[in-house]
Amino acid sequence: MQEASEDPLVINACTVDGRVETLKEFFADIELCEKSLNDYLEQKKKMFPRFYFVSNQALLDILSNGNNPEKVGAYLGDCFDGLKAMDWYKEDPRPWRRSKGMFSKEFEYVPFSSDITLQGPVESYLNDVQEKMRVTL
């Protein structure tokens, strides 16, 4: 890249000896990374099948914010058809981890049969939320 910045002419940058081989190696490395990432996301989808309903980009955001259920809450509507948001105990320190109910997409409030604490891996506590929804409803 430094050579290309020193000589910005395209033909000169593309005809350097070994450039094609270097780019092919980079491309192979990128393909390997993409395959590994897709395998990882597939494992997470198998652990929580509702992840199949979200895009890979959204799933990466969910997984990277897994220790912050409040941020993951922005994607609940993608995972659960009728769920819009959780009702958090806001007196707890942030990020909020305890919930006392849920809001539907029509803003109907449903209190949980008992409080739920979201902890552990995101796919695990989303399974807990799903079970709490079943028990409550």
N, CA, C and O atoms as CSV, one atom per row, in Angstrom:
chain,resi,resn,atom,element,x,y,z
A,1,MET,N,N,0.832,-1.200,0.000
A,1,MET,CA,C,0.000,0.000,0.000
A,1,MET,C,C,0.867,1.252,0.000
A,1,MET,O,O,0.509,2.266,-0.597
A,2,GLN,N,N,2.009,1.171,0.674
A,2,GLN,CA,C,2.889,2.337,0.683
A,2,GLN,C,C,3.424,2.601,-0.722
A,2,GLN,O,O,3.527,3.753,-1.145
A,3,GLU,N,N,3.761,1.539,-1.439
A,3,GLU,CA,C,4.238,1.708,-2.816
A,3,GLU,C,C,3.157,2.336,-3.683
A,3,GLU,O,O,3.442,3.206,-4.507
A,4,ALA,N,N,1.926,1.900,-3.500
A,4,ALA,CA,C,0.814,2.437,-4.288
A,4,ALA,C,C,0.561,3.904,-3.947
A,4,ALA,O,O,0.181,4.683,-4.822
A,5,SER,N,N,0.764,4.284,-2.705
A,5,SER,CA,C,0.546,5.687,-2.347
A,5,SER,C,C,1.665,6.579,-2.884
A,5,SER,O,O,1.447,7.759,-3.159
A,6,GLU,N,N,2.860,6.012,-3.032
A,6,GLU,CA,C,3.981,6.786,-3.571
A,6,GLU,C,C,3.853,6.974,-5.081
A,6,GLU,O,O,4.243,8.009,-5.620
A,7,ASP,N,N,3.301,5.959,-5.761
A,7,ASP,CA,C,3.104,6.048,-7.211
A,7,ASP,C,C,1.632,5.751,-7.486
A,7,ASP,O,O,1.266,4.588,-7.657
A,8,PRO,N,N,0.767,6.794,-7.534
A,8,PRO,CA,C,-0.675,6.584,-7.625
A,8,PRO,C,C,-1.194,6.145,-8.996
A,8,PRO,O,O,-2.405,6.020,-9.172
A,9,LEU,N,N,-0.323,5.913,-9.955
A,9,LEU,CA,C,-0.775,5.472,-11.281
A,9,LEU,C,C,-1.212,4.008,-11.207
A,9,LEU,O,O,-0.470,3.158,-10.715
A,10,VAL,N,N,-2.396,3.725,-11.690
A,10,VAL,CA,C,-2.995,2.404,-11.573
A,10,VAL,C,C,-2.180,1.335,-12.290
A,10,VAL,O,O,-1.941,0.260,-11.738
A,11,ILE,N,N,-1.767,1.615,-13.476
A,11,ILE,CA,C,-1.023,0.612,-14.261
A,11,ILE,C,C,0.278,0.252,-13.547
A,11,ILE,O,O,0.649,-0.921,-13.489
A,12,ASN,N,N,0.959,1.235,-13.014
A,12,ASN,CA,C,2.202,0.962,-12.292
A,12,ASN,C,C,1.928,0.141,-11.025
A,12,ASN,O,O,2.686,-0.774,-10.703
A,13,ALA,N,N,0.863,0.462,-10.319
A,13,ALA,CA,C,0.540,-0.248,-9.085
A,13,ALA,C,C,0.132,-1.694,-9.363
A,13,ALA,O,O,0.422,-2.578,-8.557
A,14,CYS,N,N,-0.520,-1.943,-10.464
A,14,CYS,CA,C,-1.025,-3.290,-10.787
A,14,CYS,C,C,0.019,-4.188,-11.433
A,14,CYS,O,O,-0.139,-5.409,-11.430
A,15,THR,N,N,1.069,-3.619,-11.979
A,15,THR,CA,C,2.036,-4.438,-12.719
A,15,THR,C,C,3.307,-4.733,-11.928
A,15,THR,O,O,4.282,-5.213,-12.506
A,16,VAL,N,N,3.324,-4.467,-10.662
A,16,VAL,CA,C,4.487,-4.773,-9.827
A,16,VAL,C,C,4.635,-6.293,-9.730
A,16,VAL,O,O,3.642,-7.005,-9.578
A,17,ASP,N,N,5.853,-6.783,-9.818
A,17,ASP,CA,C,6.095,-8.228,-9.725
A,17,ASP,C,C,5.589,-8.762,-8.378
A,17,ASP,O,O,5.861,-8.195,-7.319
A,18,GLY,N,N,4.849,-9.867,-8.456
A,18,GLY,CA,C,4.350,-10.517,-7.241
A,18,GLY,C,C,3.060,-9.952,-6.693
A,18,GLY,O,O,2.517,-10.496,-5.732
A,19,ARG,N,N,2.550,-8.881,-7.270
A,19,ARG,CA,C,1.330,-8.239,-6.753
A,19,ARG,C,C,0.116,-9.163,-6.885
A,19,ARG,O,O,-0.691,-9.257,-5.960
A,20,VAL,N,N,-0.019,-9.842,-8.020
A,20,VAL,CA,C,-1.169,-10.732,-8.242
A,20,VAL,C,C,-1.164,-11.864,-7.218
A,20,VAL,O,O,-2.205,-12.198,-6.652
A,21,GLU,N,N,0.004,-12.453,-6.982
A,21,GLU,CA,C,0.105,-13.555,-6.022
A,21,GLU,C,C,-0.247,-13.080,-4.603
A,21,GLU,O,O,-0.928,-13.777,-3.851
A,22,THR,N,N,0.227,-11.894,-4.263
A,22,THR,CA,C,-0.073,-11.333,-2.944
A,22,THR,C,C,-1.573,-11.109,-2.779
A,22,THR,O,O,-2.140,-11.432,-1.736
A,23,LEU,N,N,-2.208,-10.562,-3.797
A,23,LEU,CA,C,-3.646,-10.324,-3.726
A,23,LEU,C,C,-4.432,-11.631,-3.658
A,23,LEU,O,O,-5.440,-11.716,-2.957
A,24,LYS,N,N,-3.973,-12.648,-4.384
A,24,LYS,CA,C,-4.632,-13.956,-4.320
A,24,LYS,C,C,-4.508,-14.566,-2.924
A,24,LYS,O,O,-5.453,-15.181,-2.429
A,25,GLU,N,N,-3.351,-14.400,-2.292
A,25,GLU,CA,C,-3.164,-14.889,-0.921
A,25,GLU,C,C,-4.099,-14.147,0.039
A,25,GLU,O,O,-4.717,-14.765,0.907
A,26,PHE,N,N,-4.202,-12.827,-0.116
A,26,PHE,CA,C,-5.118,-12.044,0.718
A,26,PHE,C,C,-6.554,-12.517,0.533
A,26,PHE,O,O,-7.302,-12.662,1.501
A,27,PHE,N,N,-6.928,-12.756,-0.714
A,27,PHE,CA,C,-8.288,-13.204,-1.013
A,27,PHE,C,C,-8.558,-14.563,-0.364
A,27,PHE,O,O,-9.642,-14.783,0.177
A,28,ALA,N,N,-7.585,-15.476,-0.414
A,28,ALA,CA,C,-7.743,-16.794,0.211
A,28,ALA,C,C,-7.890,-16.656,1.725
A,28,ALA,O,O,-8.690,-17.359,2.342
A,29,ASP,N,N,-7.113,-15.747,2.319
A,29,ASP,CA,C,-7.215,-15.509,3.762
A,29,ASP,C,C,-8.590,-14.948,4.132
A,29,ASP,O,O,-9.175,-15.343,5.141
A,30,ILE,N,N,-9.094,-14.040,3.324
A,30,ILE,CA,C,-10.411,-13.448,3.580
A,30,ILE,C,C,-11.495,-14.519,3.461
A,30,ILE,O,O,-12.411,-14.568,4.282
A,31,GLU,N,N,-11.397,-15.374,2.449
A,31,GLU,CA,C,-12.375,-16.459,2.295
A,31,GLU,C,C,-12.352,-17.394,3.496
A,31,GLU,O,O,-13.405,-17.841,3.952
A,32,LEU,N,N,-11.162,-17.695,4.015
A,32,LEU,CA,C,-11.038,-18.551,5.195
A,32,LEU,C,C,-11.693,-17.889,6.410
A,32,LEU,O,O,-12.391,-18.547,7.181
A,33,CYS,N,N,-11.466,-16.591,6.574
A,33,CYS,CA,C,-12.090,-15.858,7.681
A,33,CYS,C,C,-13.608,-15.859,7.556
A,33,CYS,O,O,-14.312,-16.071,8.544
A,34,GLU,N,N,-14.118,-15.625,6.352
A,34,GLU,CA,C,-15.570,-15.627,6.138
A,34,GLU,C,C,-16.166,-16.992,6.438
A,34,GLU,O,O,-17.236,-17.079,7.040
A,35,LYS,N,N,-15.489,-18.061,6.027
A,35,LYS,CA,C,-15.977,-19.410,6.286
A,35,LYS,C,C,-16.000,-19.681,7.784
A,35,LYS,O,O,-16.971,-20.234,8.299
A,36,SER,N,N,-14.941,-19.298,8.484
A,36,SER,CA,C,-14.884,-19.499,9.936
A,36,SER,C,C,-15.975,-18.706,10.636
A,36,SER,O,O,-16.613,-19.205,11.563
A,37,LEU,N,N,-16.189,-17.477,10.197
A,37,LEU,CA,C,-17.238,-16.645,10.790
A,37,LEU,C,C,-18.611,-17.250,10.540
A,37,LEU,O,O,-19.432,-17.302,11.456
A,38,ASN,N,N,-18.877,-17.706,9.325
A,38,ASN,CA,C,-20.168,-18.333,9.020
A,38,ASN,C,C,-20.377,-19.608,9.821
A,38,ASN,O,O,-21.499,-19.887,10.245
A,39,ASP,N,N,-19.314,-20.394,10.041
A,39,ASP,CA,C,-19.414,-21.599,10.862
A,39,ASP,C,C,-19.756,-21.234,12.307
A,39,ASP,O,O,-20.586,-21.886,12.940
A,40,TYR,N,N,-19.112,-20.191,12.821
A,40,TYR,CA,C,-19.388,-19.725,14.180
A,40,TYR,C,C,-20.835,-19.262,14.315
A,40,TYR,O,O,-21.517,-19.621,15.276
A,41,LEU,N,N,-21.303,-18.472,13.361
A,41,LEU,CA,C,-22.685,-17.986,13.415
A,41,LEU,C,C,-23.676,-19.140,13.292
A,41,LEU,O,O,-24.734,-19.116,13.922
A,42,GLU,N,N,-23.350,-20.132,12.502
A,42,GLU,CA,C,-24.221,-21.301,12.357
A,42,GLU,C,C,-24.329,-22.061,13.681
A,42,GLU,O,O,-25.403,-22.552,14.026
A,43,GLN,N,N,-23.229,-22.160,14.417
A,43,GLN,CA,C,-23.263,-22.806,15.736
A,43,GLN,C,C,-24.192,-22.045,16.682
A,43,GLN,O,O,-24.976,-22.650,17.414
A,44,LYS,N,N,-24.100,-20.733,16.662
A,44,LYS,CA,C,-24.958,-19.917,17.534
A,44,LYS,C,C,-26.422,-20.045,17.133
A,44,LYS,O,O,-27.306,-20.061,17.991
A,45,LYS,N,N,-26.678,-20.136,15.828
A,45,LYS,CA,C,-28.054,-20.294,15.351
A,45,LYS,C,C,-28.628,-21.636,15.784
A,45,LYS,O,O,-29.822,-21.731,16.069
A,46,LYS,N,N,-27.806,-22.663,15.836
A,46,LYS,CA,C,-28.275,-23.970,16.289
A,46,LYS,C,C,-28.599,-23.942,17.783
A,46,LYS,O,O,-29.496,-24.654,18.235
A,47,MET,N,N,-27.878,-23.130,18.547
A,47,MET,CA,C,-28.123,-23.033,19.988
A,47,MET,C,C,-29.388,-22.241,20.298
A,47,MET,O,O,-30.069,-22.506,21.288
A,48,PHE,N,N,-29.698,-21.260,19.437
A,48,PHE,CA,C,-30.912,-20.455,19.594
A,48,PHE,C,C,-31.492,-20.248,18.197
A,48,PHE,O,O,-31.144,-19.283,17.518
A,49,PRO,N,N,-32.379,-21.155,17.764
A,49,PRO,CA,C,-32.855,-21.144,16.372
A,49,PRO,C,C,-33.506,-19.845,15.912
A,49,PRO,O,O,-33.577,-19.604,14.707
A,50,ARG,N,N,-33.975,-19.013,16.806
A,50,ARG,CA,C,-34.583,-17.752,16.383
A,50,ARG,C,C,-33.562,-16.786,15.788
A,50,ARG,O,O,-33.937,-15.780,15.185
A,51,PHE,N,N,-32.273,-17.089,15.954
A,51,PHE,CA,C,-31.237,-16.290,15.310
A,51,PHE,C,C,-31.297,-16.422,13.785
A,51,PHE,O,O,-30.731,-15.590,13.075
A,52,TYR,N,N,-31.973,-17.456,13.273
A,52,TYR,CA,C,-32.121,-17.589,11.829
A,52,TYR,C,C,-32.958,-16.457,11.246
A,52,TYR,O,O,-32.900,-16.205,10.042
A,53,PHE,N,N,-33.737,-15.771,12.080
A,53,PHE,CA,C,-34.609,-14.699,11.605
A,53,PHE,C,C,-33.899,-13.353,11.505
A,53,PHE,O,O,-34.474,-12.396,10.986
A,54,VAL,N,N,-32.671,-13.260,11.988
A,54,VAL,CA,C,-31.940,-11.988,11.933
A,54,VAL,C,C,-30.801,-12.096,10.926
A,54,VAL,O,O,-30.312,-13.190,10.645
A,55,SER,N,N,-30.394,-10.979,10.397
A,55,SER,CA,C,-29.287,-10.963,9.443
A,55,SER,C,C,-27.980,-11.280,10.168
A,55,SER,O,O,-27.891,-11.159,11.390
A,56,ASN,N,N,-26.978,-11.683,9.406
A,56,ASN,CA,C,-25.676,-11.977,10.010
A,56,ASN,C,C,-25.078,-10.740,10.672
A,56,ASN,O,O,-24.428,-10.841,11.712
A,57,GLN,N,N,-25.295,-9.580,10.073
A,57,GLN,CA,C,-24.773,-8.342,10.661
A,57,GLN,C,C,-25.450,-8.068,12.011
A,57,GLN,O,O,-24.784,-7.703,12.980
A,58,ALA,N,N,-26.771,-8.245,12.066
A,58,ALA,CA,C,-27.495,-8.050,13.327
A,58,ALA,C,C,-27.064,-9.097,14.350
A,58,ALA,O,O,-26.917,-8.790,15.533
A,59,LEU,N,N,-26.864,-10.326,13.895
A,59,LEU,CA,C,-26.435,-11.387,14.807
A,59,LEU,C,C,-25.059,-11.077,15.394
A,59,LEU,O,O,-24.823,-11.316,16.578
A,60,LEU,N,N,-24.162,-10.554,14.583
A,60,LEU,CA,C,-22.848,-10.153,15.110
A,60,LEU,C,C,-22.988,-9.066,16.158
A,60,LEU,O,O,-22.282,-9.080,17.166
A,61,ASP,N,N,-23.895,-8.119,15.930
A,61,ASP,CA,C,-24.133,-7.063,16.913
A,61,ASP,C,C,-24.717,-7.644,18.200
A,61,ASP,O,O,-24.329,-7.239,19.296
A,62,ILE,N,N,-25.637,-8.580,18.072
A,62,ILE,CA,C,-26.228,-9.230,19.249
A,62,ILE,C,C,-25.147,-9.961,20.036
A,62,ILE,O,O,-25.058,-9.809,21.255
A,63,LEU,N,N,-24.335,-10.743,19.358
A,63,LEU,CA,C,-23.308,-11.526,20.035
A,63,LEU,C,C,-22.233,-10.638,20.660
A,63,LEU,O,O,-21.725,-10.945,21.739
A,64,SER,N,N,-21.889,-9.550,19.995
A,64,SER,CA,C,-20.859,-8.667,20.553
A,64,SER,C,C,-21.371,-7.871,21.746
A,64,SER,O,O,-20.578,-7.414,22.568
A,65,ASN,N,N,-22.685,-7.701,21.853
A,65,ASN,CA,C,-23.277,-7.008,23.000
A,65,ASN,C,C,-23.992,-7.971,23.939
A,65,ASN,O,O,-24.862,-7.563,24.707
A,66,GLY,N,N,-23.629,-9.239,23.877
A,66,GLY,CA,C,-24.297,-10.264,24.668
A,66,GLY,C,C,-24.260,-10.027,26.160
A,66,GLY,O,O,-25.172,-10.449,26.871
A,67,ASN,N,N,-23.223,-9.358,26.654
A,67,ASN,CA,C,-23.150,-9.079,28.088
A,67,ASN,C,C,-23.946,-7.832,28.472
A,67,ASN,O,O,-23.908,-7.400,29.625
A,68,ASN,N,N,-24.659,-7.260,27.519
A,68,ASN,CA,C,-25.482,-6.086,27.776
A,68,ASN,C,C,-26.895,-6.344,27.240
A,68,ASN,O,O,-27.220,-5.942,26.122
A,69,PRO,N,N,-27.741,-7.019,28.046
A,69,PRO,CA,C,-29.093,-7.355,27.584
A,69,PRO,C,C,-29.911,-6.154,27.130
A,69,PRO,O,O,-30.800,-6.282,26.288
A,70,GLU,N,N,-29.610,-5.004,27.683
A,70,GLU,CA,C,-30.322,-3.791,27.293
A,70,GLU,C,C,-30.100,-3.483,25.805
A,70,GLU,O,O,-31.045,-3.111,25.110
A,71,LYS,N,N,-28.881,-3.631,25.314
A,71,LYS,CA,C,-28.595,-3.392,23.893
A,71,LYS,C,C,-29.148,-4.507,23.019
A,71,LYS,O,O,-29.617,-4.253,21.909
A,72,VAL,N,N,-29.097,-5.734,23.508
A,72,VAL,CA,C,-29.653,-6.867,22.766
A,72,VAL,C,C,-31.163,-6.682,22.601
A,72,VAL,O,O,-31.750,-7.159,21.629
A,73,GLY,N,N,-31.778,-5.995,23.546
A,73,GLY,CA,C,-33.219,-5.752,23.501
A,73,GLY,C,C,-33.680,-5.065,22.230
A,73,GLY,O,O,-34.840,-5.206,21.843
A,74,ALA,N,N,-32.804,-4.331,21.576
A,74,ALA,CA,C,-33.172,-3.662,20.324
A,74,ALA,C,C,-33.492,-4.666,19.216
A,74,ALA,O,O,-34.160,-4.318,18.243
A,75,TYR,N,N,-33.020,-5.908,19.354
A,75,TYR,CA,C,-33.230,-6.929,18.327
A,75,TYR,C,C,-34.300,-7.952,18.708
A,75,TYR,O,O,-34.523,-8.912,17.971
A,76,LEU,N,N,-34.962,-7.759,19.846
A,76,LEU,CA,C,-35.957,-8.736,20.282
A,76,LEU,C,C,-37.101,-8.873,19.284
A,76,LEU,O,O,-37.624,-9.970,19.086
A,77,GLY,N,N,-37.488,-7.779,18.661
A,77,GLY,CA,C,-38.566,-7.823,17.678
A,77,GLY,C,C,-38.213,-8.639,16.451
A,77,GLY,O,O,-39.100,-9.150,15.767
A,78,ASP,N,N,-36.913,-8.768,16.162
A,78,ASP,CA,C,-36.485,-9.591,15.043
A,78,ASP,C,C,-36.502,-11.079,15.410
A,78,ASP,O,O,-36.777,-11.935,14.570
A,79,CYS,N,N,-36.207,-11.364,16.669
A,79,CYS,CA,C,-36.161,-12.753,17.129
A,79,CYS,C,C,-37.553,-13.291,17.475
A,79,CYS,O,O,-37.865,-14.449,17.194
A,80,PHE,N,N,-38.377,-12.450,18.080
A,80,PHE,CA,C,-39.710,-12.850,18.520
A,80,PHE,C,C,-40.736,-11.985,17.800
A,80,PHE,O,O,-40.680,-10.757,17.867
A,81,ASP,N,N,-41.658,-12.620,17.122
A,81,ASP,CA,C,-42.590,-11.908,16.249
A,81,ASP,C,C,-43.421,-10.856,16.975
A,81,ASP,O,O,-43.571,-9.745,16.467
A,82,GLY,N,N,-43.956,-11.167,18.130
A,82,GLY,CA,C,-44.861,-10.229,18.795
A,82,GLY,C,C,-44.216,-9.375,19.865
A,82,GLY,O,O,-44.887,-8.526,20.452
A,83,LEU,N,N,-42.948,-9.570,20.138
A,83,LEU,CA,C,-42.283,-8.866,21.232
A,83,LEU,C,C,-41.605,-7.602,20.732
A,83,LEU,O,O,-40.908,-7.619,19.717
A,84,LYS,N,N,-41.812,-6.507,21.448
A,84,LYS,CA,C,-41.182,-5.233,21.089
A,84,LYS,C,C,-40.030,-4.900,22.027
A,84,LYS,O,O,-38.942,-4.529,21.586
A,85,ALA,N,N,-40.288,-5.039,23.349
A,85,ALA,CA,C,-39.280,-4.635,24.327
A,85,ALA,C,C,-39.534,-5.324,25.659
A,85,ALA,O,O,-40.608,-5.870,25.911
A,86,MET,N,N,-38.520,-5.280,26.491
A,86,MET,CA,C,-38.624,-5.817,27.849
A,86,MET,C,C,-38.836,-4.644,28.811
A,86,MET,O,O,-38.407,-3.520,28.550
A,87,ASP,N,N,-39.500,-4.932,29.916
A,87,ASP,CA,C,-39.694,-3.942,30.975
A,87,ASP,C,C,-38.619,-4.202,32.029
A,87,ASP,O,O,-38.724,-5.147,32.811
A,88,TRP,N,N,-37.591,-3.363,32.043
A,88,TRP,CA,C,-36.431,-3.566,32.911
A,88,TRP,C,C,-36.644,-2.945,34.284
A,88,TRP,O,O,-37.403,-1.986,34.427
A,89,TYR,N,N,-35.981,-3.485,35.280
A,89,TYR,CA,C,-35.885,-2.836,36.586
A,89,TYR,C,C,-34.836,-1.741,36.451
A,89,TYR,O,O,-33.635,-2.010,36.463
A,90,LYS,N,N,-35.294,-0.527,36.323
A,90,LYS,CA,C,-34.381,0.575,36.013
A,90,LYS,C,C,-33.614,1.088,37.228
A,90,LYS,O,O,-32.684,1.882,37.087
A,91,GLU,N,N,-34.005,0.632,38.431
A,91,GLU,CA,C,-33.238,1.048,39.604
A,91,GLU,C,C,-31.961,0.225,39.758
A,91,GLU,O,O,-31.085,0.588,40.544
A,92,ASP,N,N,-31.847,-0.872,39.022
A,92,ASP,CA,C,-30.621,-1.666,39.017
A,92,ASP,C,C,-29.532,-0.882,38.281
A,92,ASP,O,O,-29.833,-0.006,37.469
A,93,PRO,N,N,-28.271,-1.199,38.567
A,93,PRO,CA,C,-27.200,-0.531,37.799
A,93,PRO,C,C,-27.213,-0.985,36.342
A,93,PRO,O,O,-27.612,-2.105,36.025
A,94,ARG,N,N,-26.775,-0.101,35.478
A,94,ARG,CA,C,-26.716,-0.429,34.052
A,94,ARG,C,C,-25.505,-1.280,33.777
A,94,ARG,O,O,-24.502,-1.103,34.469
A,95,PRO,N,N,-25.512,-2.174,32.842
A,95,PRO,CA,C,-26.653,-2.512,31.982
A,95,PRO,C,C,-27.704,-3.288,32.765
A,95,PRO,O,O,-27.388,-4.136,33.600
A,96,TRP,N,N,-28.944,-2.978,32.474
A,96,TRP,CA,C,-30.035,-3.643,33.176
A,96,TRP,C,C,-30.082,-5.103,32.806
A,96,TRP,O,O,-29.946,-5.462,31.636
A,97,ARG,N,N,-30.277,-5.953,33.807
A,97,ARG,CA,C,-30.292,-7.399,33.594
A,97,ARG,C,C,-31.566,-8.067,34.103
A,97,ARG,O,O,-31.839,-9.218,33.761
A,98,ARG,N,N,-32.343,-7.363,34.912
A,98,ARG,CA,C,-33.572,-7.953,35.443
A,98,ARG,C,C,-34.775,-7.341,34.750
A,98,ARG,O,O,-34.845,-6.133,34.523
A,99,SER,N,N,-35.723,-8.216,34.419
A,99,SER,CA,C,-36.925,-7.753,33.727
A,99,SER,C,C,-38.153,-8.255,34.467
A,99,SER,O,O,-38.152,-9.343,35.042
A,100,LYS,N,N,-39.202,-7.439,34.440
A,100,LYS,CA,C,-40.445,-7.810,35.121
A,100,LYS,C,C,-41.593,-8.026,34.155
A,100,LYS,O,O,-42.678,-8.433,34.569
A,101,GLY,N,N,-41.371,-7.760,32.872
A,101,GLY,CA,C,-42.440,-7.947,31.904
A,101,GLY,C,C,-41.974,-7.638,30.500
A,101,GLY,O,O,-40.790,-7.406,30.255
A,102,MET,N,N,-42.929,-7.637,29.577
A,102,MET,CA,C,-42.604,-7.398,28.176
A,102,MET,C,C,-43.700,-6.582,27.516
A,102,MET,O,O,-44.850,-6.581,27.957
A,103,PHE,N,N,-43.324,-5.888,26.454
A,103,PHE,CA,C,-44.260,-5.094,25.664
A,103,PHE,C,C,-44.389,-5.718,24.278
A,103,PHE,O,O,-43.391,-6.099,23.665
A,104,SER,N,N,-45.619,-5.820,23.794
A,104,SER,CA,C,-45.834,-6.327,22.451
A,104,SER,C,C,-45.594,-5.198,21.454
A,104,SER,O,O,-45.380,-4.049,21.840
A,105,LYS,N,N,-45.633,-5.535,20.184
A,105,LYS,CA,C,-45.459,-4.520,19.147
A,105,LYS,C,C,-46.638,-3.560,19.096
A,105,LYS,O,O,-46.540,-2.473,18.527
A,106,GLU,N,N,-47.748,-3.964,19.692
A,106,GLU,CA,C,-48.929,-3.091,19.783
A,106,GLU,C,C,-48.946,-2.346,21.115
A,106,GLU,O,O,-49.954,-1.737,21.476
A,107,PHE,N,N,-47.818,-2.393,21.854
A,107,PHE,CA,C,-47.621,-1.726,23.144
A,107,PHE,C,C,-48.510,-2.284,24.250
A,107,PHE,O,O,-48.801,-1.589,25.224
A,108,GLU,N,N,-48.942,-3.531,24.105
A,108,GLU,CA,C,-49.654,-4.214,25.176
A,108,GLU,C,C,-48.608,-4.701,26.170
A,108,GLU,O,O,-47.585,-5.262,25.777
A,109,TYR,N,N,-48.864,-4.488,27.458
A,109,TYR,CA,C,-47.914,-4.893,28.492
A,109,TYR,C,C,-48.343,-6.222,29.097
A,109,TYR,O,O,-49.509,-6.419,29.439
A,110,VAL,N,N,-47.379,-7.129,29.222
A,110,VAL,CA,C,-47.631,-8.426,29.855
A,110,VAL,C,C,-46.585,-8.615,30.942
A,110,VAL,O,O,-45.400,-8.761,30.643
A,111,PRO,N,N,-47.017,-8.614,32.220
A,111,PRO,CA,C,-46.039,-8.862,33.284
A,111,PRO,C,C,-45.655,-10.345,33.313
A,111,PRO,O,O,-46.499,-11.210,33.078
A,112,PHE,N,N,-44.409,-10.630,33.595
A,112,PHE,CA,C,-43.967,-12.015,33.707
A,112,PHE,C,C,-44.554,-12.641,34.966
A,112,PHE,O,O,-44.874,-11.937,35.923
A,113,SER,N,N,-44.695,-13.962,34.964
A,113,SER,CA,C,-45.200,-14.669,36.137
A,113,SER,C,C,-44.244,-14.504,37.314
A,113,SER,O,O,-44.666,-14.528,38.470
A,114,SER,N,N,-42.969,-14.339,37.020
A,114,SER,CA,C,-41.945,-13.997,38.015
A,114,SER,C,C,-40.828,-13.273,37.271
A,114,SER,O,O,-40.697,-13.397,36.053
A,115,ASP,N,N,-40.031,-12.519,38.012
A,115,ASP,CA,C,-38.942,-11.762,37.390
A,115,ASP,C,C,-37.948,-12.707,36.724
A,115,ASP,O,O,-37.822,-13.874,37.094
A,116,ILE,N,N,-37.251,-12.170,35.736
A,116,ILE,CA,C,-36.211,-12.938,35.053
A,116,ILE,C,C,-34.919,-12.132,35.063
A,116,ILE,O,O,-34.912,-10.929,34.803
A,117,THR,N,N,-33.830,-12.824,35.370
A,117,THR,CA,C,-32.503,-12.211,35.335
A,117,THR,C,C,-31.759,-12.775,34.135
A,117,THR,O,O,-31.647,-13.990,33.972
A,118,LEU,N,N,-31.258,-11.889,33.308
A,118,LEU,CA,C,-30.566,-12.292,32.088
A,118,LEU,C,C,-29.066,-12.285,32.334
A,118,LEU,O,O,-28.448,-11.233,32.504
A,119,GLN,N,N,-28.497,-13.481,32.350
A,119,GLN,CA,C,-27.050,-13.594,32.551
A,119,GLN,C,C,-26.529,-14.811,31.806
A,119,GLN,O,O,-27.285,-15.717,31.457
A,120,GLY,N,N,-25.240,-14.814,31.572
A,120,GLY,CA,C,-24.629,-15.892,30.809
A,120,GLY,C,C,-24.561,-15.540,29.339
A,120,GLY,O,O,-24.750,-14.384,28.961
A,121,PRO,N,N,-24.290,-16.543,28.502
A,121,PRO,CA,C,-24.226,-16.288,27.059
A,121,PRO,C,C,-25.579,-15.826,26.526
A,121,PRO,O,O,-26.626,-16.247,27.020
A,122,VAL,N,N,-25.551,-14.969,25.530
A,122,VAL,CA,C,-26.770,-14.362,25.005
A,122,VAL,C,C,-27.754,-15.415,24.509
A,122,VAL,O,O,-28.957,-15.289,24.737
A,123,GLU,N,N,-27.258,-16.462,23.827
A,123,GLU,CA,C,-28.172,-17.483,23.325
A,123,GLU,C,C,-28.831,-18.245,24.475
A,123,GLU,O,O,-29.948,-18.744,24.337
A,124,SER,N,N,-28.142,-18.330,25.593
A,124,SER,CA,C,-28.704,-19.010,26.765
A,124,SER,C,C,-29.799,-18.172,27.417
A,124,SER,O,O,-30.884,-18.678,27.705
A,125,TYR,N,N,-29.515,-16.888,27.648
A,125,TYR,CA,C,-30.549,-16.103,28.322
A,125,TYR,C,C,-31.711,-15.764,27.403
A,125,TYR,O,O,-32.809,-15.503,27.894
A,126,LEU,N,N,-31.517,-15.759,26.093
A,126,LEU,CA,C,-32.662,-15.582,25.202
A,126,LEU,C,C,-33.549,-16.828,25.201
A,126,LEU,O,O,-34.766,-16.722,25.045
A,127,ASN,N,N,-32.946,-18.006,25.374
A,127,ASN,CA,C,-33.743,-19.216,25.567
A,127,ASN,C,C,-34.542,-19.120,26.866
A,127,ASN,O,O,-35.690,-19.559,26.924
A,128,ASP,N,N,-33.931,-18.540,27.918
A,128,ASP,CA,C,-34.650,-18.330,29.180
A,128,ASP,C,C,-35.823,-17.375,28.988
A,128,ASP,O,O,-36.903,-17.598,29.536
A,129,VAL,N,N,-35.615,-16.312,28.213
A,129,VAL,CA,C,-36.706,-15.363,27.924
A,129,VAL,C,C,-37.832,-16.073,27.185
A,129,VAL,O,O,-39.008,-15.885,27.498
A,130,GLN,N,N,-37.468,-16.879,26.213
A,130,GLN,CA,C,-38.474,-17.619,25.452
A,130,GLN,C,C,-39.290,-18.532,26.371
A,130,GLN,O,O,-40.514,-18.604,26.258
A,131,GLU,N,N,-38.611,-19.220,27.272
A,131,GLU,CA,C,-39.315,-20.109,28.208
A,131,GLU,C,C,-40.196,-19.302,29.168
A,131,GLU,O,O,-41.308,-19.716,29.493
A,132,LYS,N,N,-39.694,-18.160,29.613
A,132,LYS,CA,C,-40.482,-17.303,30.519
A,132,LYS,C,C,-41.729,-16.799,29.806
A,132,LYS,O,O,-42.795,-16.702,30.415
A,133,MET,N,N,-41.607,-16.479,28.524
A,133,MET,CA,C,-42.767,-16.046,27.748
A,133,MET,C,C,-43.804,-17.164,27.675
A,133,MET,O,O,-44.998,-16.915,27.841
A,134,ARG,N,N,-43.355,-18.385,27.428
A,134,ARG,CA,C,-44.276,-19.526,27.345
A,134,ARG,C,C,-44.997,-19.755,28.667
A,134,ARG,O,O,-46.214,-19.936,28.701
A,135,VAL,N,N,-44.226,-19.745,29.759
A,135,VAL,CA,C,-44.809,-19.985,31.076
A,135,VAL,C,C,-45.818,-18.896,31.412
A,135,VAL,O,O,-46.901,-19.181,31.923
A,136,THR,N,N,-45.466,-17.661,31.126
A,136,THR,CA,C,-46.338,-16.525,31.451
A,136,THR,C,C,-47.623,-16.547,30.634
A,136,THR,O,O,-48.709,-16.329,31.172
A,137,LEU,N,N,-47.504,-16.805,29.358
A,137,LEU,CA,C,-48.684,-16.759,28.490
A,137,LEU,C,C,-49.485,-18.049,28.593
A,137,LEU,O,O,-50.513,-18.191,27.931
